Amino acid sequence: MKIKLVAAAALILLGFLFALQNSAVVEIRFLFGSVHMSLALVIFLAGAAGLLSGFLLGTASRRRKSD
């Protein structure tokens, strides 16, 4: 249990350091619009979208197998 806590704290610290080093503002263009935001925020949002889509697809797959 303690190892999991230490690993989680290390990952949070690494994520915080990553965000500090990638705080530059970048322009994101998609289709006909563009937005300016922090590079760390862009990476975080892309990761969150990946986690959410993986969770939803996994849940749908498990639900389909149980039926």
QUISUL-V83969 format. One record per residue. RES is the residue in one letter. SS is DSSP state (@ for helix, = for strand, . for the rest). D_LAST is the distance of its C-alpha to the last C-alpha in Angstrom with 2 decimals. Layout:
# QUISUL-V83969
[[RES:SS:D_LAST] [RES:SS:D_LAST]]
This chain:
# QUISUL-V83969
[[M:.:34.84] [K:@:38.14] [I:@:37.41] [K:@:34.31] [L:@:36.54] [V:@:39.23] [A:@:36.84] [A:@:35.40] [A:@:38.99] [A:@:40.04] [L:@:37.27] [I:@:38.18] [L:@:41.83] [L:@:41.18] [G:@:39.25] [F:@:42.15] [L:@:44.70] [F:@:42.79] [A:@:42.82] [L:@:46.54] [Q:@:47.38] [N:.:45.41] [S:.:46.56] [A:.:48.27] [V:=:47.47] [V:=:46.01] [E:=:45.47] [I:=:41.99] [R:=:42.09] [F:=:39.08] [L:.:39.57] [F:.:42.43] [G:=:42.54] [S:=:43.51] [V:=:43.39] [H:=:45.31] [M:=:43.64] [S:=:43.78] [L:@:42.45] [A:@:40.80] [L:@:38.94] [V:@:37.81] [I:@:36.48] [F:@:34.78] [L:@:33.09] [A:@:31.93] [G:@:30.49] [A:@:28.79] [A:@:27.25] [G:@:26.01] [L:@:24.54] [L:@:22.81] [S:@:21.36] [G:@:20.22] [F:@:18.59] [L:@:16.81] [L:@:15.66] [G:@:14.55] [T:@:12.59] [A:@:10.88] [S:@:10.27] [R:@:8.90] [R:@:6.54] [R:@:5.45] [K:@:5.56] [S:@:3.83] [D:.:0.00]]
